[in-house]
Amino acid sequence: MEWETVIGLEIHAQLATRSKIFSSSATAYGAAPNTQANLVDLGYPGVLPVLNAEAVRMAVRFGLAIGARIARHSVFARKNYFYPDLPKGYQISQYELPIVAEGALEIVLDDGTRKRVGITRAHLEEDAGKSLHEGLPGVSGIDLNRAGTPLIEIVSEPDLRSAKEAVAYMKKVHTLVRYLEICDGNMQEGSFRCDANVSVRPKGQEKFGTRAEIKNLNSFRFVEKAINYEIERQIELIESGGKVVQETRLYDPDKGETRSMRSKEEANDYRYFPDPDLLPVELDESFIDVVRAALPELPDEKAARFVREYQLPEYDAGVLTASRELGAFYEEVVRRVGSEPKLCANWVMGDLAAFLNKDNLEIGNSKVDAAGLALLVARIVDQTISGKIAKDVFEAMWESGESADAIIERKGLRQITDTSAIERAIEEVMSKNPGQLADYRSGKDKLFGFFVGQVMKATGGKANPAQLNELLKQKLAG
């Protein structure tokens, strides 16, 4: 039997506010346990939550960016469950009336096709604390620093049909929240994570299969591996006569498998009801208009502009707009060079990206800045050095911090553009290789590459390639 996979993601993005959603406690990462939790976060009797206006603004910013409906009236609810990292005994979230609903994002698949993924809702809520087990034999520790941290939960429609589509969608949301500067996207610190709802059904069947929810996936690689494992597990289970049960599962990266955590709760298990301590959120048009006016150029808009203004292929434009910082870096290089946008793109996507990846650095921490790379590209454009030599110069720039000009001068790498000097080198190579010369002139055209290599070797790689090719053709032709 052929099977179809149905996937929906619930992405939790921690909002980049300086204080929590309902209290004045700080949200900075890495503080000592329980040093960033006040009486509101700890759920003491008699304390009252006060909504953080910046969290609301950030949620609206996201909703506008995905073309969603912004609710003029939204309500916070209590989601009741007992767990040690939730001292109040309930989480403040939004249920029936979320602040953002009915949006969408477009993803690009591996074959270049585009797919629209619906976003059911994006609602505001507070995060829970964290249970600690490491170094605490026989007991669990509770760190409530994270309790009350503002989140926006982004719930997709069940539109995704493979793990690769799920990863492409998650990356798109990750890019967007960073462009909007509403979330730092740091997955290692838990600022951006997701739960994946996965089910399978016979191909052609409209009714959804029973889904399992995989909780707290905090890397794109884990999302792909966990979903693929879960797909195989469910198909194997059904084909062997078993039934998939609705449950919550955890992914074990060490074993590469998902395992059962608890039976899946339904909404009625949480006993949602409007929070009596919080008034409904009422937004007027002027507030929304102000947020809309402050939106930056979004990733898809920037990519389209790069194609239009710089005549870049769509793939290049997509790569260069993967982060706001990378797009700005590229445009600064092009501006300084003043020409050759495709060559600039090749250097940013190629050598620069490779060195950043090797040293595990973000573009903002690059050892070669935009001005430095632009100078190097300019030296290729004005034929001071060849593209091949430029690679060696770039490596030296990365390691030493010197400018391209300083390295070119110190190492004597200026390209030879003197026609007579190149001709002398060609004649010397021809005289040293009479056999190959005779073979070439007898019709073995492939030997042309041999002569190019020998002349380059003789000139230390500094002969201008275009001049060399032209002069060599003339000389070899006799």
C-alpha positions as CSV (number, residue, x, y, z in Angstrom):
1,M,0.0,0.0,0.0
2,E,1.1,3.5,-0.8
3,W,1.1,5.9,2.2
4,E,0.8,9.7,2.4
5,T,2.3,11.6,5.3
6,V,0.5,14.5,6.9
7,I,2.5,16.9,9.1
8,G,1.6,20.1,11.0
9,L,4.2,22.1,13.1
10,E,3.7,24.1,16.2
11,I,6.6,26.4,16.4
12,H,7.5,28.2,19.7
13,A,9.4,31.4,19.2
14,Q,10.7,33.2,22.3
15,L,10.0,36.9,21.8
16,A,13.0,39.2,22.2
17,T,11.5,41.4,24.9
18,R,13.8,42.5,27.8
19,S,11.2,41.5,30.4
20,K,8.6,38.7,30.8
21,I,5.1,38.7,29.3
22,F,3.3,39.4,32.6
23,S,6.1,40.5,35.0
24,S,9.1,42.8,35.2
25,S,11.6,39.9,35.5
26,A,14.5,39.8,33.0
27,T,14.6,37.3,30.2
28,A,18.4,37.1,29.7
29,Y,19.7,33.7,29.0
30,G,22.3,32.0,31.3
31,A,21.5,33.5,34.7
32,A,21.9,31.3,37.8
33,P,18.8,29.2,38.5
34,N,15.9,31.0,40.0
35,T,17.5,34.4,40.0
36,Q,15.1,35.8,37.3
37,A,11.8,34.8,38.8
38,N,9.7,37.2,40.9
39,L,6.5,36.7,42.9
40,V,4.3,36.9,39.7
41,D,6.4,34.2,38.0
42,L,6.3,32.0,41.1
43,G,2.5,32.2,41.3
44,Y,2.3,33.7,44.8
45,P,-1.3,34.4,46.0
46,G,-2.5,38.0,45.6
47,V,-0.1,38.9,42.7
48,L,-1.6,40.1,39.4
49,P,-0.1,39.8,35.9
50,V,0.4,42.9,33.7
51,L,0.6,42.4,30.0
52,N,3.9,43.4,28.2
53,A,2.8,45.8,25.4
54,E,6.0,45.0,23.5
55,A,5.0,41.3,23.2
56,V,1.7,42.4,21.7
57,R,3.5,44.6,19.2
58,M,5.8,41.7,18.2
59,A,2.9,39.3,17.7
60,V,1.2,41.9,15.4
61,R,4.4,42.4,13.5
62,F,4.5,38.7,12.8
63,G,0.9,38.5,11.8
64,L,1.2,41.3,9.3
65,A,4.3,39.7,7.8
66,I,2.4,36.5,7.0
67,G,-0.6,38.3,5.7
68,A,-2.8,37.1,8.6
69,R,-5.9,38.5,10.1
70,I,-5.0,40.6,13.2
71,A,-7.7,40.2,15.9
72,R,-9.0,43.5,17.2
73,H,-10.2,41.6,20.2
74,S,-8.3,38.7,21.7
75,V,-8.4,37.0,25.1
76,F,-6.0,35.3,27.4
77,A,-7.0,31.9,28.9
78,R,-5.8,29.7,31.6
79,K,-4.6,26.3,30.4
80,N,-4.7,24.1,33.6
81,Y,-2.3,21.3,34.2
82,F,-0.1,20.3,37.1
83,Y,3.6,20.1,36.6
84,P,6.5,21.1,38.9
85,D,7.9,23.7,36.5
86,L,4.5,25.5,36.4
87,P,4.0,26.8,40.0
88,K,0.6,28.5,39.4
89,G,-0.9,25.2,38.2
90,Y,-1.9,26.8,34.9
91,Q,-0.2,28.4,31.9
92,I,-1.6,31.7,30.6
93,S,-2.1,31.3,26.8
94,Q,-4.7,32.2,24.2
95,Y,-7.3,29.6,23.1
96,E,-10.5,30.5,21.3
97,L,-9.6,34.1,20.4
98,P,-5.9,34.3,19.4
99,I,-4.2,37.5,18.4
100,V,-3.2,36.3,14.9
101,A,-5.1,33.9,12.6
102,E,-5.4,32.7,9.0
103,G,-2.0,33.5,7.5
104,A,0.4,31.7,5.2
105,L,4.0,31.4,4.0
106,E,5.4,30.1,0.8
107,I,8.3,27.6,0.8
108,V,10.6,26.6,-2.1
109,L,11.1,22.8,-2.4
110,D,14.2,21.0,-3.6
111,D,13.0,20.8,-7.2
112,G,12.3,24.5,-7.3
113,T,8.5,24.3,-7.0
114,R,6.8,26.6,-4.6
115,K,4.2,25.6,-2.0
116,R,1.9,27.6,0.2
117,V,1.7,26.5,3.8
118,G,-1.3,27.8,5.7
119,I,-0.8,29.1,9.3
120,T,-3.9,28.5,11.4
121,R,-3.0,30.8,14.2
122,A,-0.2,32.5,16.2
123,H,-1.0,33.1,19.8
124,L,0.8,34.7,22.7
125,E,1.6,32.6,25.8
126,E,4.0,32.3,28.7
127,D,6.8,29.7,28.8
128,A,7.1,27.2,31.7
129,G,10.2,26.7,33.9
130,K,12.7,24.0,33.3
131,S,13.3,20.7,35.1
132,L,17.0,19.9,35.7
133,H,18.3,16.3,36.2
134,E,22.0,16.5,35.4
135,G,24.2,16.3,38.5
136,L,21.2,15.7,40.7
137,P,21.1,12.0,41.4
138,G,17.8,10.7,42.5
139,V,16.0,14.1,42.4
140,S,14.9,16.8,39.9
141,G,15.8,20.4,40.2
142,I,13.4,23.2,39.0
143,D,14.7,26.4,37.4
144,L,12.0,29.0,37.1
145,N,14.0,31.6,35.3
146,R,12.1,30.7,32.0
147,A,8.7,30.8,33.7
148,G,6.7,33.7,32.2
149,T,9.1,34.2,29.2
150,P,6.9,35.5,26.3
151,L,6.3,33.1,23.4
152,I,4.4,33.2,20.2
153,E,3.2,29.8,19.2
154,I,2.8,29.5,15.4
155,V,0.5,26.7,14.4
156,S,0.5,25.5,10.8
157,E,-2.2,23.8,8.9
158,P,-1.6,20.1,8.2
159,D,-0.3,21.0,4.8
160,L,3.2,19.5,5.0
161,R,3.8,16.1,3.3
162,S,7.4,15.2,4.1
163,A,10.1,15.8,6.6
164,K,12.0,17.9,4.0
165,E,8.9,20.1,3.6
166,A,8.6,20.5,7.3
167,V,12.3,21.6,7.6
168,A,11.9,24.0,4.7
169,Y,8.8,25.6,6.4
170,M,10.6,25.8,9.8
171,K,13.6,27.4,8.2
172,K,11.3,30.0,6.5
173,V,9.7,30.9,9.8
174,H,13.1,31.0,11.5
175,T,14.3,33.4,8.8
176,L,11.2,35.6,9.1
177,V,11.2,36.0,12.9
178,R,14.9,37.0,12.8
179,Y,14.2,39.5,9.9
180,L,11.4,41.0,12.0
181,E,13.8,41.1,15.1
182,I,11.1,39.6,17.3
183,C,13.2,36.4,18.1
184,D,16.9,35.7,18.1
185,G,16.2,32.2,16.7
186,N,18.8,30.6,18.9
187,M,17.9,27.0,18.9
188,Q,20.6,25.8,21.3
189,E,19.2,28.1,24.0
190,G,15.6,27.1,23.3
191,S,14.5,30.4,21.8
192,F,13.2,28.6,18.7
193,R,11.8,25.1,18.9
194,C,8.9,23.1,17.6
195,D,6.5,20.2,18.2
196,A,5.7,18.1,15.1
197,N,2.3,16.4,14.6
198,V,2.7,13.4,12.4
199,S,0.2,11.0,10.9
200,V,0.0,8.7,7.9
201,R,-3.0,7.7,5.7
202,P,-3.5,5.5,2.6
203,K,-2.8,7.6,-0.5
204,G,-6.0,9.0,-1.8
205,Q,-7.8,8.9,1.5
206,E,-9.2,12.2,2.7
207,K,-9.6,11.3,6.4
208,F,-6.6,12.0,8.5
209,G,-4.9,9.2,10.3
210,T,-4.2,9.2,14.1
211,R,-1.5,11.6,14.9
212,A,1.4,11.5,17.3
213,E,3.0,14.7,18.6
214,I,6.8,14.8,18.9
215,K,7.7,17.5,21.5
216,N,10.5,20.0,21.8
217,L,12.6,19.6,18.7
218,N,15.3,22.2,18.7
219,S,17.3,21.6,15.5
220,F,16.5,21.3,11.9
221,R,18.4,18.1,11.7
222,F,16.4,16.6,14.6
223,V,13.1,17.7,13.1
224,E,13.9,15.8,9.9
225,K,15.2,12.7,11.6
226,A,12.4,12.5,14.2
227,I,9.7,12.9,11.5
228,N,11.2,10.3,9.2
229,Y,11.5,7.8,12.1
230,E,7.9,8.5,13.2
231,I,6.6,8.0,9.6
232,E,8.4,4.6,9.4
233,R,7.2,3.6,12.9
234,Q,3.5,4.3,12.1
235,I,3.5,2.6,8.7
236,E,5.2,-0.5,10.1
237,L,2.8,-0.5,13.0
238,I,-0.3,-0.3,10.8
239,E,1.0,-2.8,8.2
240,S,1.7,-5.3,11.0
241,G,-1.9,-5.1,12.2
242,G,-1.5,-2.6,15.0
243,K,-3.1,0.8,15.5
244,V,-1.4,4.2,16.0
245,V,-2.5,5.8,19.3
246,Q,-2.8,9.5,19.8
247,E,0.1,10.4,22.2
248,T,2.9,12.7,22.9
249,R,6.4,11.4,22.1
250,L,10.0,12.5,22.6
251,Y,12.9,12.2,20.2
252,D,16.0,10.6,21.5
253,P,18.9,12.0,19.3
254,D,21.4,9.4,20.6
255,K,19.3,6.5,19.5
256,G,17.7,8.3,16.6
257,E,14.2,7.2,17.6
258,T,11.0,8.6,19.2
259,R,9.6,7.1,22.4
260,S,6.2,7.4,24.1
261,M,6.0,10.2,26.8
262,R,2.3,10.4,27.7
263,S,-1.1,10.0,26.2
264,K,-2.1,13.0,24.2
265,E,-4.4,15.4,26.0
266,E,-7.4,17.0,24.3
267,A,-8.4,20.7,24.9
268,N,-11.0,19.7,27.4
269,D,-8.3,18.1,29.6
270,Y,-6.8,21.5,30.1
271,R,-10.1,23.1,31.3
272,Y,-9.5,26.3,29.4
273,F,-11.3,29.4,30.6
274,P,-10.7,33.1,30.2
275,D,-8.2,34.4,32.7
276,P,-10.1,36.6,35.2
277,D,-6.9,38.6,36.0
278,L,-6.4,39.9,32.5
279,L,-8.6,42.1,30.4
280,P,-9.2,41.3,26.7
281,V,-6.6,42.8,24.4
282,E,-8.3,45.5,22.3
283,L,-6.3,46.8,19.3
284,D,-7.3,49.8,17.2
285,E,-6.4,50.5,13.6
286,S,-3.8,53.2,14.5
287,F,-1.8,50.8,16.5
288,I,-1.8,48.2,13.7
289,D,-0.9,50.9,11.1
290,V,2.1,52.0,13.2
291,V,3.4,48.4,13.4
292,R,2.8,48.0,9.7
293,A,4.7,51.1,8.8
294,A,7.7,49.9,10.8
295,L,8.0,46.5,9.0
296,P,11.4,45.9,7.3
297,E,11.8,44.6,3.8
298,L,10.8,40.9,4.2
299,P,12.9,38.0,2.9
300,D,10.7,37.2,-0.2
301,E,10.6,40.9,-1.1
302,K,14.3,41.2,-0.8
303,A,15.0,38.1,-2.8
304,A,12.7,39.4,-5.6
305,R,14.6,42.7,-5.6
306,F,18.0,40.9,-5.8
307,V,16.8,39.1,-8.9
308,R,15.4,42.3,-10.4
309,E,18.2,44.7,-9.5
310,Y,21.3,42.5,-9.6
311,Q,20.1,40.0,-12.2
312,L,20.9,37.1,-9.8
313,P,19.4,33.6,-10.3
314,E,16.5,32.9,-7.9
315,Y,18.7,30.3,-6.0
316,D,21.4,32.9,-5.3
317,A,18.9,35.5,-4.2
318,G,17.3,32.9,-1.8
319,V,20.7,32.0,-0.3
320,L,21.8,35.7,0.1
321,T,18.5,36.7,1.8
322,A,18.5,33.8,4.3
323,S,19.3,36.3,7.0
324,R,19.0,40.0,7.2
325,E,22.7,40.4,8.1
326,L,23.8,38.3,5.1
327,G,21.7,40.4,2.6
328,A,23.1,43.6,4.0
329,F,26.7,42.3,3.8
330,Y,26.2,41.3,0.2
331,E,24.7,44.7,-0.8
332,E,27.6,46.5,0.9
333,V,30.1,44.4,-1.1
334,V,28.3,45.2,-4.4
335,R,28.0,48.9,-3.5
336,R,31.8,49.2,-2.8
337,V,32.8,47.2,-5.9
338,G,30.3,49.2,-8.0
339,S,29.8,46.4,-10.5
340,E,29.8,42.6,-11.0
341,P,26.9,41.6,-8.7
342,K,27.1,38.0,-9.7
343,L,30.9,37.8,-9.0
344,C,30.2,39.4,-5.6
345,A,27.5,36.8,-4.9
346,N,29.8,33.9,-5.8
347,W,32.4,35.1,-3.3
348,V,29.8,35.7,-0.5
349,M,28.1,32.3,-1.1
350,G,31.3,30.5,-1.9
351,D,34.7,31.2,-0.2
352,L,33.2,33.5,2.6
353,A,30.5,31.0,3.5
354,A,32.9,28.1,3.5
355,F,35.3,29.9,5.9
356,L,32.4,31.0,8.2
357,N,31.2,27.4,8.3
358,K,34.7,26.1,9.0
359,D,35.1,28.4,12.0
360,N,31.5,28.1,13.0
361,L,30.9,31.9,12.8
362,E,27.9,34.0,11.9
363,I,28.2,36.7,9.2
364,G,28.4,39.4,11.9
365,N,31.6,37.9,13.2
366,S,33.3,37.4,9.9
367,K,37.1,37.8,10.0
368,V,36.9,39.5,6.6
369,D,34.3,42.4,6.5
370,A,32.3,43.6,3.5
371,A,34.9,46.4,2.8
372,G,37.7,43.9,2.8
373,L,36.0,41.4,0.5
374,A,34.9,44.2,-1.8
375,L,38.6,45.3,-2.2
376,L,39.5,41.8,-3.1
377,V,36.8,41.5,-5.7
378,A,37.8,44.9,-7.1
379,R,41.3,43.5,-7.6
380,I,39.9,40.7,-9.7
381,V,37.8,43.1,-11.7
382,D,40.7,45.5,-12.4
383,Q,42.9,42.4,-13.3
384,T,45.4,43.1,-10.6
385,I,45.1,39.4,-9.7
386,S,43.3,36.4,-11.2
387,G,40.3,34.7,-9.6
388,K,42.6,31.7,-8.8
389,I,45.2,33.8,-6.9
390,A,42.3,35.7,-5.2
391,K,41.4,32.5,-3.4
392,D,44.9,32.3,-1.8
393,V,44.7,36.0,-1.0
394,F,41.4,35.5,0.7
395,E,42.7,32.7,2.9
396,A,45.7,34.9,3.9
397,M,43.2,37.8,4.7
398,W,41.2,35.4,6.9
399,E,44.2,34.2,8.8
400,S,46.2,37.4,9.1
401,G,43.6,40.2,9.1
402,E,45.7,42.1,6.4
403,S,44.1,43.8,3.5
404,A,44.0,42.3,0.0
405,D,46.4,45.0,-1.3
406,A,48.9,44.4,1.5
407,I,49.0,40.7,0.8
408,I,49.3,41.1,-3.0
409,E,52.2,43.5,-2.6
410,R,54.0,41.5,0.1
411,K,53.7,38.2,-1.8
412,G,54.3,39.8,-5.2
413,L,51.1,38.4,-6.6
414,R,50.2,41.1,-9.2
415,Q,48.9,39.5,-12.4
416,I,51.2,39.7,-15.4
417,T,49.4,41.6,-18.1
418,D,52.5,42.5,-20.1
419,T,51.9,40.8,-23.5
420,S,55.7,40.4,-24.2
421,A,56.3,38.7,-20.9
422,I,53.5,36.2,-21.5
423,E,54.7,35.6,-25.0
424,R,58.2,34.8,-23.7
425,A,56.8,32.4,-21.2
426,I,54.8,30.7,-23.9
427,E,57.8,30.4,-26.2
428,E,59.9,28.9,-23.4
429,V,57.2,26.3,-22.7
430,M,56.9,25.4,-26.4
431,S,60.6,25.0,-26.8
432,K,60.7,22.6,-23.8
433,N,57.9,20.5,-25.0
434,P,58.5,19.8,-28.7
435,G,56.6,16.4,-28.6
436,Q,53.5,17.9,-27.2
437,L,53.7,20.8,-29.6
438,A,53.9,18.4,-32.6
439,D,50.9,16.4,-31.3
440,Y,48.8,19.5,-30.7
441,R,49.5,20.7,-34.3
442,S,48.6,17.3,-35.6
443,G,45.1,17.7,-34.2
444,K,45.3,16.7,-30.5
445,D,43.4,19.9,-29.3
446,K,43.1,18.6,-25.8
447,L,46.7,19.4,-25.2
448,F,45.8,23.1,-25.1
449,G,45.0,22.7,-21.4
450,F,48.5,21.2,-20.9
451,F,50.2,24.3,-22.4
452,V,47.9,26.6,-20.3
453,G,49.0,24.8,-17.1
454,Q,52.7,24.8,-18.0
455,V,52.7,28.6,-18.8
456,M,50.8,29.3,-15.6
457,K,53.4,27.2,-13.7
458,A,56.2,29.2,-15.4
459,T,54.6,32.5,-14.4
460,G,53.8,31.4,-10.8
461,G,50.1,31.5,-11.7
462,K,50.2,35.2,-12.4
463,A,49.6,35.3,-16.2
464,N,46.3,37.0,-17.1
465,P,44.1,34.0,-18.1
466,A,42.3,35.8,-20.9
467,Q,45.5,37.2,-22.5
468,L,47.2,33.9,-22.0
469,N,44.5,31.9,-23.8
470,E,44.5,34.3,-26.8
471,L,48.3,34.5,-27.2
472,L,48.7,30.8,-26.7
473,K,46.2,30.0,-29.5
474,Q,48.1,32.3,-31.8
475,K,51.5,30.8,-30.9
476,L,50.4,27.2,-31.0
477,A,48.8,27.7,-34.4
478,G,52.3,28.8,-35.6
